[in-house]
Amino acid sequence: MSCSATKHETLLEGKYSPTWQSLSQYKQAPDWFRDAKFGIWAHWGPQCQPEQGDWYARDMYMEGTHKYKWHVENYGHPSEFGFKDVINLWKADKWNPDQLMDLYYRAGARYFFTLGNHHDNFDLWESKYQKWNSVNMGPRKDIVSAWEKAARKHNLYFGISIHSAHAWTWYETAQRADKEGTKVGIPYDGK
């Protein structure tokens, strides 16, 4: 379903509105947070597939950087094989959220947060707003739901962090082209 075809969603009413003044009312952490001294946050998504660091999806388009060079050597030029292709290499086939949550709980964690999407704007759930998500591409699994199910089974508080605020500028590097070498001027796949 396209964004224009989705029905209007009603936001839940709450104590806070999306303003700094409203958020400044927040003075105290919830009781459970004061008592849960340790938690785990999984910053895990398709950016982990190449095992080259967190900002791989941006840096692979920055000519001359270590990640750019690694990408060209291992996958090919970003005009021919870009991050959209890396996403489809990420299968999460050895991922076992229940086993991991058991380990986290035994290590003392009492809450767990997962990445909902990174700056690459790739949703790790079955998003109804866009096709760029982990159910339609890559592992073809609802990563967020599986983490949530495992966390709740192990009595851990569960949360999701969304990093899409930078998506508009973060991927500008994918709009570029090489300035040197044999691929000068050939646009990367972001075009």
N, CA, C and O atoms as a DFTB+ gen file, in Angstrom:
764 C
 N C O
     1  1       0.846      -1.168       0.000
     2  2       0.000       0.000       0.000
     3  2       0.893       1.234       0.000
     4  3       1.835       1.304       0.790
     5  1       0.635       2.163      -0.825
     6  2       1.453       3.377      -0.865
     7  2       1.054       4.319       0.261
     8  3      -0.018       4.186       0.852
     9  1       1.933       5.273       0.547
    10  2       1.642       6.233       1.621
    11  2       0.340       6.973       1.371
    12  3      -0.415       7.232       2.309
    13  1       0.069       7.314       0.132
    14  2      -1.138       8.071      -0.170
    15  2      -2.404       7.228       0.000
    16  3      -3.503       7.767       0.124
    17  1      -2.240       5.900       0.005
    18  2      -3.406       5.032       0.118
    19  2      -3.682       4.611       1.558
    20  3      -4.692       3.959       1.824
    21  1      -2.801       4.972       2.493
    22  2      -3.011       4.562       3.878
    23  2      -4.118       5.389       4.513
    24  3      -4.326       6.550       4.159
    25  1      -4.809       4.789       5.435
    26  2      -5.850       5.503       6.155
    27  2      -5.221       6.416       7.198
    28  3      -4.108       6.169       7.663
    29  1      -5.927       7.448       7.553
    30  2      -5.466       8.364       8.592
    31  2      -5.360       7.609       9.899
    32  3      -6.269       6.868      10.274
    33  1      -4.252       7.796      10.591
    34  2      -4.057       7.139      11.875
    35  2      -4.250       8.148      12.986
    36  3      -3.758       9.274      12.909
    37  1      -4.955       7.748      13.998
    38  2      -5.174       8.602      15.153
    39  2      -4.027       8.416      16.128
    40  3      -3.720       7.292      16.525
    41  1      -3.391       9.518      16.517
    42  2      -2.339       9.455      17.503
    43  2      -2.949       9.341      18.889
    44  3      -3.991       9.928      19.179
    45  1      -2.290       8.585      19.727
    46  2      -2.752       8.458      21.106
    47  2      -2.513       9.775      21.835
    48  3      -1.488      10.430      21.645
    49  1      -3.455      10.143      22.655
    50  2      -3.293      11.338      23.477
    51  2      -2.361      10.998      24.635
    52  3      -2.422       9.903      25.194
    53  1      -1.513      11.932      24.981
    54  2      -0.587      11.701      26.083
    55  2      -0.212      12.995      26.751
    56  3      -0.728      14.061      26.415
    57  1       0.674      12.894      27.683
    58  2       1.108      14.038      28.472
    59  2       1.980      15.002      27.655
    60  3       2.024      16.196      27.949
    61  1       2.663      14.496      26.647
    62  2       3.647      15.292      25.932
    63  2       3.220      15.597      24.497
    64  3       2.528      14.808      23.853
    65  1       3.647      16.752      24.021
    66  2       3.455      17.113      22.619
    67  2       4.853      17.261      22.009
    68  3       5.836      17.322      22.748
    69  1       4.960      17.317      20.692
    70  2       6.283      17.348      20.058
    71  2       6.933      18.733      20.080
    72  3       7.246      19.297      19.032
    73  1       7.130      19.269      21.277
    74  2       7.823      20.546      21.433
    75  2       8.841      20.399      22.556
    76  3       8.679      19.572      23.453
    77  1       9.899      21.217      22.495
    78  2      10.906      21.181      23.549
    79  2      10.292      21.605      24.881
    80  3      10.635      21.054      25.927
    81  1       9.396      22.573      24.846
    82  2       8.762      23.049      26.074
    83  2       7.979      21.911      26.740
    84  3       8.049      21.724      27.954
    85  1       7.248      21.170      25.941
    86  2       6.489      20.053      26.482
    87  2       7.420      18.980      27.048
    88  3       7.204      18.472      28.148
    89  1       8.455      18.644      26.281
    90  2       9.373      17.595      26.735
    91  2      10.171      18.005      27.973
    92  3      10.654      17.143      28.707
    93  1      10.313      19.306      28.211
    94  2      11.048      19.758      29.398
    95  2      10.305      19.418      30.687
    96  3      10.877      19.511      31.774
    97  1       9.039      19.026      30.577
    98  2       8.280      18.572      31.751
    99  2       8.804      17.245      32.283
   100  3       8.576      16.892      33.441
   101  1       9.505      16.519      31.431
   102  2       9.976      15.182      31.793
   103  2      11.150      15.327      32.756
   104  3      12.261      15.659      32.341
   105  1      10.908      15.082      34.025
   106  2      11.919      15.330      35.059
   107  2      12.454      14.058      35.697
   108  3      13.505      14.083      36.338
   109  1      11.755      12.962      35.533
   110  2      12.129      11.787      36.302
   111  2      11.951      10.519      35.473
   112  3      10.968      10.359      34.749
   113  1      12.921       9.633      35.599
   114  2      12.823       8.351      34.914
   115  2      11.745       7.501      35.582
   116  3      11.480       7.668      36.772
   117  1      11.124       6.601      34.837
   118  2      10.116       5.730      35.445
   119  2      10.741       4.828      36.512
   120  3      11.940       4.551      36.480
   121  1       9.930       4.385      37.437
   122  2      10.428       3.552      38.538
   123  2      11.179       2.325      38.031
   124  3      12.233       1.976      38.562
   125  1      10.640       1.673      37.010
   126  2      11.296       0.462      36.531
   127  2      12.699       0.750      36.032
   128  3      13.585      -0.095      36.159
   129  1      12.917       1.934      35.463
   130  2      14.225       2.278      34.916
   131  2      15.242       2.508      36.032
   132  3      16.410       2.147      35.893
   133  1      14.798       3.108      37.141
   134  2      15.697       3.306      38.277
   135  2      16.118       1.969      38.870
   136  3      17.237       1.830      39.364
   137  1      15.231       0.993      38.823
   138  2      15.525      -0.320      39.408
   139  2      16.259      -1.251      38.445
   140  3      16.958      -2.161      38.890
   141  1      16.116      -1.046      37.152
   142  2      16.755      -1.904      36.145
   143  2      18.118      -1.304      35.815
   144  3      18.231      -0.489      34.899
   145  1      19.119      -1.688      36.530
   146  2      20.435      -1.042      36.441
   147  2      21.185      -1.309      35.132
   148  3      22.130      -0.593      34.803
   149  1      20.773      -2.323      34.396
   150  2      21.527      -2.714      33.211
   151  2      20.574      -3.113      32.098
   152  3      19.584      -3.807      32.330
   153  1      20.883      -2.665      30.884
   154  2      20.085      -3.033      29.723
   155  2      20.973      -3.213      28.503
   156  3      22.143      -2.830      28.506
   157  1      20.409      -3.793      27.477
   158  2      21.132      -4.051      26.230
   159  2      20.421      -3.292      25.111
   160  3      19.193      -3.212      25.074
   161  1      21.215      -2.742      24.212
   162  2      20.670      -2.083      23.031
   163  2      21.311      -2.728      21.815
   164  3      22.536      -2.732      21.693
   165  1      20.508      -3.268      20.920
   166  2      21.003      -3.903      19.703
   167  2      20.934      -2.915      18.548
   168  3      19.854      -2.589      18.056
   169  1      22.067      -2.458      18.137
   170  2      22.190      -1.549      16.992
   171  2      22.566      -2.418      15.799
   172  3      23.681      -2.350      15.281
   173  1      21.610      -3.230      15.379
   174  2      21.881      -4.288      14.410
   175  2      20.932      -4.185      13.241
   176  3      19.716      -4.138      13.429
   177  1      21.468      -4.150      12.041
   178  2      20.676      -4.066      10.826
   179  2      21.563      -4.353       9.637
   180  3      22.664      -4.875       9.812
   181  1      21.121      -4.032       8.430
   182  2      21.892      -4.367       7.233
   183  2      23.251      -3.688       7.165
   184  3      24.131      -4.156       6.442
   185  1      23.447      -2.598       7.896
   186  2      24.748      -1.940       7.915
   187  2      25.814      -2.842       8.525
   188  3      27.006      -2.576       8.370
   189  1      25.405      -3.906       9.218
   190  2      26.347      -4.846       9.831
   191  2      26.814      -5.932       8.861
   192  3      27.823      -6.590       9.118
   193  1      26.115      -6.127       7.774
   194  2      26.431      -7.210       6.837
   195  2      27.892      -7.202       6.377
   196  3      28.536      -8.250       6.421
   197  1      28.439      -6.070       5.940
   198  2      29.828      -6.086       5.468
   199  2      30.861      -6.175       6.604
   200  3      32.044      -6.402       6.351
   201  1      30.416      -5.997       7.840
   202  2      31.304      -6.017       9.019
   203  2      32.413      -4.972       8.895
   204  3      33.575      -5.248       9.193
   205  1      32.041      -3.776       8.453
   206  2      33.003      -2.696       8.250
   207  2      32.693      -1.453       9.077
   208  3      33.247      -0.386       8.814
   209  1      31.833      -1.572      10.052
   210  2      31.533      -0.439      10.906
   211  2      30.143       0.116      10.681
   212  3      29.492      -0.158       9.673
   213  1      29.720       0.884      11.628
   214  2      28.344       1.345      11.741
   215  2      27.851       2.181      10.563
   216  3      26.745       1.948      10.076
   217  1      28.617       3.123      10.104
   218  2      28.134       4.035       9.066
   219  2      28.521       3.563       7.667
   220  3      28.749       4.381       6.775
   221  1      28.595       2.284       7.480
   222  2      29.009       1.721       6.201
   223  2      28.150       2.238       5.047
   224  3      28.681       2.609       4.000
   225  1      26.843       2.264       5.227
   226  2      25.922       2.635       4.140
   227  2      26.148       4.059       3.647
   228  3      25.791       4.373       2.512
   229  1      26.716       4.905       4.447
   230  2      27.047       6.263       4.021
   231  2      28.474       6.318       3.468
   232  3      28.724       6.848       2.385
   233  1      29.393       5.756       4.244
   234  2      30.810       5.887       3.920
   235  2      31.232       5.105       2.683
   236  3      32.243       5.438       2.065
   237  1      30.482       4.077       2.310
   238  2      30.844       3.296       1.115
   239  2      30.728       4.141      -0.158
   240  3      31.255       3.769      -1.206
   241  1      30.039       5.276      -0.059
   242  2      29.879       6.190      -1.194
   243  2      30.852       7.371      -1.134
   244  3      30.745       8.306      -1.927
   245  1      31.788       7.328      -0.206
   246  2      32.732       8.442      -0.059
   247  2      34.084       8.029      -0.651
   248  3      34.905       7.390       0.006
   249  1      34.279       8.406      -1.882
   250  2      35.473       8.023      -2.645
   251  2      36.747       8.251      -1.830
   252  3      36.938       9.307      -1.226
   253  1      37.601       7.249      -1.829
   254  2      38.894       7.353      -1.157
   255  2      38.923       6.864       0.275
   256  3      40.002       6.630       0.819
   257  1      37.749       6.698       0.912
   258  2      37.725       6.238       2.299
   259  2      37.987       4.731       2.362
   260  3      37.888       4.024       1.359
   261  1      38.321       4.265       3.554
   262  2      38.560       2.829       3.756
   263  2      37.330       2.018       3.346
   264  3      37.468       0.988       2.687
   265  1      36.142       2.463       3.723
   266  2      34.922       1.701       3.417
   267  2      34.610       1.713       1.920
   268  3      34.130       0.716       1.380
   269  1      34.875       2.811       1.263
   270  2      34.702       2.874      -0.192
   271  2      35.634       1.860      -0.864
   272  3      35.208       1.069      -1.705
   273  1      36.902       1.901      -0.478
   274  2      37.879       0.984      -1.072
   275  2      37.507      -0.466      -0.800
   276  3      37.600      -1.307      -1.694
   277  1      37.086      -0.767       0.427
   278  2      36.691      -2.125       0.779
   279  2      35.487      -2.551      -0.062
   280  3      35.438      -3.673      -0.567
   281  1      34.529      -1.655      -0.205
   282  2      33.331      -1.960      -0.984
   283  2      33.680      -2.292      -2.440
   284  3      33.216      -3.294      -2.985
   285  1      34.491      -1.449      -3.053
   286  2      34.875      -1.674      -4.451
   287  2      35.601      -3.011      -4.589
   288  3      35.350      -3.760      -5.533
   289  1      36.483      -3.307      -3.667
   290  2      37.260      -4.547      -3.726
   291  2      36.390      -5.790      -3.514
   292  3      36.639      -6.831      -4.120
   293  1      35.376      -5.684      -2.659
   294  2      34.577      -6.861      -2.286
   295  2      33.241      -6.977      -3.013
   296  3      32.744      -8.087      -3.205
   297  1      32.655      -5.865      -3.416
   298  2      31.337      -5.903      -4.050
   299  2      31.310      -5.285      -5.444
   300  3      30.463      -5.630      -6.268
   301  1      32.232      -4.382      -5.697
   302  2      32.213      -3.660      -6.958
   303  2      31.936      -2.183      -6.739
   304  3      31.750      -1.730      -5.610
   305  1      31.913      -1.463      -7.807
   306  2      31.724      -0.008      -7.743
   307  2      30.305       0.335      -7.285
   308  3      29.357      -0.359      -7.650
   309  1      30.149       1.405      -6.483
   310  2      28.820       1.790      -5.998
   311  2      27.808       2.162      -7.076
   312  3      26.616       2.264      -6.784
   313  1      28.242       2.361      -8.284
   314  2      27.294       2.604      -9.374
   315  2      26.666       1.293      -9.838
   316  3      25.607       1.292     -10.466
   317  1      27.314       0.192      -9.531
   318  2      26.856      -1.129      -9.976
   319  2      26.309      -1.988      -8.835
   320  3      25.433      -2.826      -9.048
   321  1      26.822      -1.778      -7.646
   322  2      26.419      -2.560      -6.470
   323  2      26.425      -1.613      -5.286
   324  3      27.482      -1.304      -4.736
   325  1      25.251      -1.155      -4.894
   326  2      25.154      -0.176      -3.826
   327  2      24.595      -0.768      -2.545
   328  3      24.514      -1.986      -2.382
   329  1      24.214       0.113      -1.650
   330  2      23.724      -0.376      -0.363
   331  2      22.413      -1.145      -0.502
   332  3      22.145      -2.052       0.286
   333  1      21.597      -0.796      -1.492
   334  2      20.360      -1.557      -1.706
   335  2      20.674      -3.019      -1.987
   336  3      19.880      -3.901      -1.663
   337  1      21.823      -3.275      -2.583
   338  2      22.256      -4.644      -2.855
   339  2      22.824      -5.300      -1.598
   340  3      22.631      -6.495      -1.371
   341  1      23.527      -4.510      -0.783
   342  2      24.040      -5.019       0.494
   343  2      22.871      -5.469       1.364
   344  3      22.954      -6.503       2.027
   345  1      21.785      -4.699       1.367
   346  2      20.594      -5.063       2.146
   347  2      20.151      -6.482       1.816
   348  3      19.814      -7.254       2.714
   349  1      20.152      -6.822       0.543
   350  2      19.686      -8.150       0.145
   351  2      20.677      -9.266       0.453
   352  3      20.320     -10.442       0.382
   353  1      21.915      -8.917       0.793
   354  2      22.875      -9.930       1.258
   355  2      22.644     -10.278       2.726
   356  3      22.999     -11.363       3.187
   357  1      22.043      -9.338       3.446
   358  2      21.809      -9.530       4.885
   359  2      20.627     -10.478       5.067
   360  3      19.489     -10.124       4.758
   361  1      20.894     -11.671       5.564
   362  2      19.847     -12.694       5.690
   363  2      19.411     -12.954       7.123
   364  3      18.312     -13.465       7.336
   365  1      20.224     -12.624       8.100
   366  2      19.915     -12.871       9.512
   367  2      19.573     -14.341       9.749
   368  3      18.755     -14.666      10.609
   369  1      20.201     -15.213       8.988
   370  2      19.850     -16.636       9.047
   371  2      20.376     -17.348      10.294
   372  3      19.878     -18.422      10.632
   373  1      21.356     -16.787      10.979
   374  2      21.874     -17.405      12.203
   375  2      21.412     -16.663      13.457
   376  3      21.831     -16.981      14.570
   377  1      20.562     -15.694      13.265
   378  2      20.063     -14.857      14.360
   379  2      19.011     -15.616      15.143
   380  3      18.061     -16.145      14.566
   381  1      19.177     -15.671      16.459
   382  2      18.236     -16.346      17.337
   383  2      17.900     -15.401      18.487
   384  3      18.570     -15.433      19.519
   385  1      16.879     -14.563      18.333
   386  2      16.587     -13.555      19.350
   387  2      16.244     -14.157      20.720
   388  3      16.581     -13.573      21.750
   389  1      15.589     -15.300      20.738
   390  2      15.241     -15.926      22.016
   391  2      16.497     -16.357      22.772
   392  3      16.607     -16.136      23.977
   393  1      17.424     -16.960      22.075
   394  2      18.677     -17.392      22.691
   395  2      19.475     -16.181      23.189
   396  3      20.038     -16.210      24.284
   397  1      19.518     -15.127      22.385
   398  2      20.231     -13.915      22.795
   399  2      19.577     -13.266      24.012
   400  3      20.265     -12.822      24.930
   401  1      18.248     -13.214      24.013
   402  2      17.550     -12.593      25.142
   403  2      17.780     -13.373      26.426
   404  3      17.912     -12.782      27.498
   405  1      17.829     -14.690      26.325
   406  2      18.138     -15.518      27.487
   407  2      19.528     -15.171      28.024
   408  3      19.716     -15.033      29.233
   409  1      20.485     -15.034      27.131
   410  2      21.841     -14.651      27.520
   411  2      21.847     -13.271      28.178
   412  3      22.476     -13.082      29.219
   413  1      21.153     -12.313      27.575
   414  2      21.110     -10.957      28.130
   415  2      20.505     -10.961      29.530
   416  3      21.009     -10.298      30.437
   417  1      19.424     -11.711      29.695
   418  2      18.773     -11.763      31.006
   419  2      19.717     -12.380      32.045
   420  3      19.854     -11.860      33.152
   421  1      20.358     -13.478      31.685
   422  2      21.280     -14.147      32.621
   423  2      22.478     -13.255      32.946
   424  3      23.076     -13.386      34.014
   425  1      22.830     -12.347      32.027
   426  2      23.924     -11.408      32.274
   427  2      23.493     -10.246      33.172
   428  3      24.325      -9.446      33.598
   429  1      22.206     -10.159      33.455
   430  2      21.704      -9.125      34.353
   431  2      20.884      -8.034      33.708
   432  3      20.399      -7.141      34.403
   433  1      20.714      -8.078      32.397
   434  2      19.924      -7.048      31.717
   435  2      18.466      -7.151      32.154
   436  3      17.935      -8.246      32.342
   437  1      17.831      -5.993      32.312
   438  2      16.412      -5.960      32.679
   439  2      15.594      -5.153      31.680
   440  3      14.378      -5.023      31.823
   441  1      16.273      -4.608      30.661
   442  2      15.560      -3.979      29.554
   443  2      16.355      -4.186      28.274
   444  3      17.567      -4.402      28.296
   445  1      15.641      -4.114      27.164
   446  2      16.258      -4.325      25.863
   447  2      15.654      -3.330      24.870
   448  3      14.436      -3.176      24.781
   449  1      16.523      -2.670      24.140
   450  2      16.098      -1.763      23.070
   451  2      16.680      -2.260      21.759
   452  3      17.821      -2.718      21.704
   453  1      15.888      -2.164      20.716
   454  2      16.357      -2.525      19.387
   455  2      16.336      -1.304      18.487
   456  3      15.577      -0.358      18.700
   457  1      17.170      -1.349      17.501
   458  2      17.153      -0.352      16.434
   459  2      15.915      -0.605      15.585
   460  3      15.706      -1.727      15.124
   461  1      15.097       0.407      15.373
   462  2      13.923       0.284      14.506
   463  2      14.271       0.596      13.067
   464  3      13.820      -0.084      12.145
   465  1      15.072       1.625      12.881
   466  2      15.712       1.901      11.600
   467  2      16.922       2.785      11.846
   468  3      16.966       3.566      12.797
   469  1      17.886       2.644      10.977
   470  2      19.118       3.414      11.085
   471  2      18.965       4.635      10.177
   472  3      17.900       4.853       9.600
   473  1      20.006       5.408      10.055
   474  2      19.956       6.595       9.193
   475  2      19.712       6.226       7.736
   476  3      19.382       7.084       6.916
   477  1      19.877       4.943       7.418
   478  2      19.634       4.487       6.043
   479  2      18.143       4.429       5.717
   480  3      17.768       4.197       4.568
   481  1      17.295       4.640       6.720
   482  2      15.843       4.677       6.556
   483  2      15.251       3.321       6.166
   484  3      14.185       3.254       5.554
   485  1      15.948       2.248       6.525
   486  2      15.488       0.888       6.269
   487  2      14.783       0.393       7.524
   488  3      15.421       0.199       8.559
   489  1      13.476       0.187       7.441
   490  2      12.689      -0.226       8.604
   491  2      12.902      -1.705       8.900
   492  3      12.899      -2.537       7.993
   493  1      13.084      -2.018      10.161
   494  2      13.317      -3.399      10.581
   495  2      12.028      -4.067      11.044
   496  3      12.044      -4.919      11.933
   497  1      10.920      -3.678      10.440
   498  2       9.610      -4.269      10.683
   499  2       8.820      -4.178       9.381
   500  3       9.291      -3.604       8.399
   501  1       7.643      -4.734       9.380
   502  2       6.808      -4.680       8.182
   503  2       6.117      -3.322       8.112
   504  3       4.973      -3.158       8.537
   505  1       6.833      -2.375       7.574
   506  2       6.343      -1.010       7.485
   507  2       5.236      -0.900       6.445
   508  3       5.355      -1.420       5.335
   509  1       4.182      -0.230       6.811
   510  2       3.118       0.006       5.830
   511  2       3.348       1.306       5.069
   512  3       2.564       1.660       4.188
   513  1       4.414       2.011       5.403
   514  2       4.687       3.294       4.775
   515  2       5.681       3.217       3.629
   516  3       5.742       4.120       2.795
   517  1       6.453       2.151       3.584
   518  2       7.442       2.031       2.526
   519  2       7.825       0.571       2.334
   520  3       7.660      -0.249       3.237
   521  1       8.333       0.257       1.162
   522  2       8.725      -1.124       0.872
   523  2      10.125      -1.444       1.381
   524  3      10.509      -2.612       1.437
   525  1      10.895      -0.418       1.753
   526  2      12.269      -0.629       2.223
   527  2      12.241      -1.095       3.672
   528  3      12.474      -0.319       4.599
   529  1      11.951      -2.380       3.842
   530  2      11.894      -2.924       5.195
   531  2      12.329      -4.383       5.201
   532  3      12.408      -5.026       4.154
   533  1      12.608      -4.893       6.389
   534  2      13.202      -6.225       6.552
   535  2      12.260      -7.368       6.221
   536  3      12.698      -8.516       6.151
   537  1      10.984      -7.092       6.016
   538  2      10.050      -8.145       5.608
   539  2      10.059      -8.280       4.081
   540  3       9.900      -9.382       3.556
   541  1      10.241      -7.184       3.384
   542  2      10.251      -7.199       1.913
   543  2      11.622      -7.428       1.311
   544  3      11.727      -7.862       0.164
   545  1      12.678      -7.144       2.064
   546  2      14.043      -7.229       1.538
   547  2      14.937      -7.904       2.577
   548  3      14.545      -8.084       3.730
   549  1      16.138      -8.270       2.152
   550  2      17.112      -8.827       3.084
   551  2      16.625     -10.090       3.757
   552  3      16.348     -11.080       3.080
   553  1      16.512     -10.078       5.081
   554  2      16.163     -11.312       5.794
   555  2      14.725     -11.779       5.609
   556  3      14.401     -12.938       5.869
   557  1      13.864     -10.870       5.159
   558  2      12.437     -11.166       4.998
   559  2      11.819     -11.643       6.316
   560  3      11.059     -12.609       6.372
   561  1      12.186     -10.912       7.367
   562  2      11.692     -11.189       8.716
   563  2      11.349      -9.875       9.389
   564  3      11.960      -8.844       9.106
   565  1      10.378      -9.914      10.273
   566  2      10.051      -8.755      11.093
   567  2      10.982      -8.779      12.304
   568  3      10.685      -9.411      13.318
   569  1      12.096      -8.092      12.185
   570  2      13.140      -8.107      13.208
   571  2      12.629      -7.525      14.523
   572  3      12.847      -8.111      15.583
   573  1      11.954      -6.382      14.466
   574  2      11.466      -5.726      15.679
   575  2      10.488      -6.625      16.432
   576  3      10.585      -6.754      17.652
   577  1       9.561      -7.240      15.730
   578  2       8.580      -8.109      16.397
   579  2       9.242      -9.309      17.052
   580  3       8.858      -9.711      18.150
   581  1      10.227      -9.877      16.389
   582  2      10.917     -11.033      16.973
   583  2      11.697     -10.639      18.225
   584  3      11.703     -11.377      19.211
   585  1      12.361      -9.468      18.189
   586  2      13.047      -8.979      19.392
   587  2      12.041      -8.752      20.519
   588  3      12.271      -9.142      21.664
   589  1      10.920      -8.113      20.171
   590  2       9.912      -7.817      21.206
   591  2       9.388      -9.097      21.846
   592  3       9.308      -9.187      23.071
   593  1       9.040     -10.063      21.052
   594  2       8.516     -11.331      21.562
   595  2       9.521     -11.987      22.519
   596  3       9.152     -12.458      23.595
   597  1      10.777     -12.009      22.115
   598  2      11.815     -12.628      22.951
   599  2      12.035     -11.832      24.236
   600  3      12.199     -12.425      25.302
   601  1      12.041     -10.509      24.157
   602  2      12.241      -9.679      25.353
   603  2      11.108      -9.892      26.349
   604  3      11.353     -10.073      27.542
   605  1       9.885      -9.872      25.870
   606  2       8.744     -10.037      26.770
   607  2       8.716     -11.446      27.379
   608  3       8.340     -11.614      28.539
   609  1       9.110     -12.446      26.602
   610  2       9.176     -13.821      27.119
   611  2      10.145     -13.905      28.302
   612  3       9.928     -14.673      29.240
   613  1      11.215     -13.106      28.246
   614  2      12.228     -13.123      29.301
   615  2      12.035     -11.992      30.318
   616  3      12.945     -11.674      31.085
   617  1      10.850     -11.395      30.315
   618  2      10.472     -10.353      31.278
   619  2      11.403      -9.142      31.261
   620  3      11.716      -8.574      32.307
   621  1      11.835      -8.760      30.083
   622  2      12.628      -7.544      29.937
   623  2      11.734      -6.435      29.392
   624  3      10.896      -6.673      28.522
   625  1      11.919      -5.232      29.907
   626  2      11.248      -4.079      29.316
   627  2      11.787      -3.916      27.902
   628  3      12.959      -4.183      27.641
   629  1      10.928      -3.477      26.996
   630  2      11.293      -3.429      25.579
   631  2      11.085      -2.031      25.020
   632  3      10.098      -1.364      25.332
   633  1      12.025      -1.596      24.190
   634  2      11.894      -0.306      23.528
   635  2      12.497      -0.347      22.137
   636  3      13.220      -1.280      21.787
   637  1      12.194       0.664      21.354
   638  2      12.676       0.766      19.974
   639  2      13.278       2.157      19.786
   640  3      12.693       3.153      20.211
   641  1      14.439       2.224      19.153
   642  2      15.016       3.533      18.823
   643  2      14.965       3.730      17.313
   644  3      15.295       2.832      16.539
   645  1      14.552       4.903      16.924
   646  2      14.401       5.249      15.513
   647  2      15.421       6.343      15.189
   648  3      15.502       7.348      15.896
   649  1      16.190       6.148      14.134
   650  2      17.264       7.070      13.786
   651  2      17.030       7.753      12.443
   652  3      17.981       8.211      11.809
   653  1      15.817       7.822      12.016
   654  2      15.513       8.350      10.680
   655  2      15.602       9.865      10.570
   656  3      15.432      10.408       9.479
   657  1      15.860      10.551      11.659
   658  2      15.934      12.009      11.606
   659  2      17.005      12.503      10.633
   660  3      16.872      13.583      10.058
   661  1      18.051      11.725      10.453
   662  2      19.135      12.143       9.565
   663  2      19.012      11.586       8.151
   664  3      19.870      11.856       7.311
   665  1      17.976      10.826       7.874
   666  2      17.873      10.123       6.588
   667  2      17.971      11.070       5.388
   668  3      18.532      10.692       4.360
   669  1      17.443      12.277       5.496
   670  2      17.421      13.187       4.351
   671  2      18.814      13.609       3.931
   672  3      19.078      13.755       2.738
   673  1      19.701      13.806       4.875
   674  2      21.053      14.256       4.537
   675  2      22.084      13.136       4.593
   676  3      23.134      13.227       3.957
   677  1      21.799      12.109       5.330
   678  2      22.768      11.037       5.567
   679  2      23.164      10.337       4.278
   680  3      24.321       9.951       4.111
   681  1      22.221      10.173       3.372
   682  2      22.466       9.446       2.132
   683  2      22.861      10.333       0.958
   684  3      22.896       9.861      -0.179
   685  1      23.153      11.584       1.202
   686  2      23.556      12.456       0.098
   687  2      24.804      11.940      -0.601
   688  3      25.016      12.216      -1.782
   689  1      25.622      11.199       0.112
   690  2      26.838      10.652      -0.512
   691  2      26.500       9.693      -1.652
   692  3      27.277       9.564      -2.598
   693  1      25.353       9.021      -1.574
   694  2      24.937       8.079      -2.626
   695  2      24.540       8.790      -3.916
   696  3      24.362       8.144      -4.949
   697  1      24.401      10.111      -3.867
   698  2      24.029      10.906      -5.033
   699  2      25.257      11.369      -5.827
   700  3      25.128      12.018      -6.865
   701  1      26.418      11.034      -5.335
   702  2      27.654      11.516      -5.954
   703  2      28.139      10.603      -7.074
   704  3      27.465       9.653      -7.472
   705  1      29.327      10.926      -7.565
   706  2      30.062      10.112      -8.544
   707  2      31.551      10.283      -8.244
   708  3      31.960      11.260      -7.617
   709  1      32.340       9.336      -8.691
   710  2      33.789       9.442      -8.504
   711  2      34.325      10.701      -9.180
   712  3      33.820      11.122     -10.221
   713  1      35.347      11.292      -8.580
   714  2      36.023      12.450      -9.158
   715  2      37.360      12.057      -9.780
   716  3      37.994      12.852     -10.474
   717  1      37.783      10.808      -9.517
   718  2      39.056      10.316     -10.045
   719  2      38.881       8.877     -10.513
   720  3      37.880       8.234     -10.198
   721  1      39.859       8.374     -11.269
   722  2      39.884       6.969     -11.650
   723  2      39.075       6.649     -12.897
   724  3      38.667       7.541     -13.641
   725  1      38.851       5.359     -13.108
   726  2      38.191       4.887     -14.329
   727  2      36.686       5.108     -14.350
   728  3      36.064       4.975     -15.403
   729  1      36.092       5.441     -13.219
   730  2      34.627       5.625     -13.144
   731  2      34.255       7.100     -12.915
   732  3      33.191       7.390     -12.369
   733  1      35.110       8.007     -13.320
   734  2      34.847       9.434     -13.135
   735  2      33.504       9.807     -13.731
   736  3      33.207       9.483     -14.881
   737  1      32.689      10.499     -12.927
   738  2      31.415      11.024     -13.411
   739  2      30.274      10.025     -13.505
   740  3      29.144      10.420     -13.793
   741  1      30.530       8.757     -13.274
   742  2      29.444       7.763     -13.323
   743  2      28.684       7.820     -12.000
   744  3      29.267       7.539     -10.953
   745  1      27.412       8.173     -12.017
   746  2      26.659       8.346     -10.763
   747  2      26.571       7.038      -9.980
   748  3      26.423       5.957     -10.552
   749  1      26.667       7.167      -8.659
   750  2      26.443       6.020      -7.790
   751  2      24.981       5.630      -7.856
   752  3      24.171       6.362      -8.424
   753  1      24.637       4.511      -7.295
   754  2      23.276       3.980      -7.434
   755  2      22.199       4.814      -6.731
   756  3      21.009       4.559      -6.914
   757  1      22.598       5.793      -5.943
   758  2      21.628       6.662      -5.282
   759  2      20.842       7.539      -6.229
   760  3      19.822       8.109      -5.841
   761  1      21.291       7.657      -7.443
   762  2      20.555       8.433      -8.448
   763  2      19.437       7.596      -9.019
   764  3      18.695       8.063      -9.883
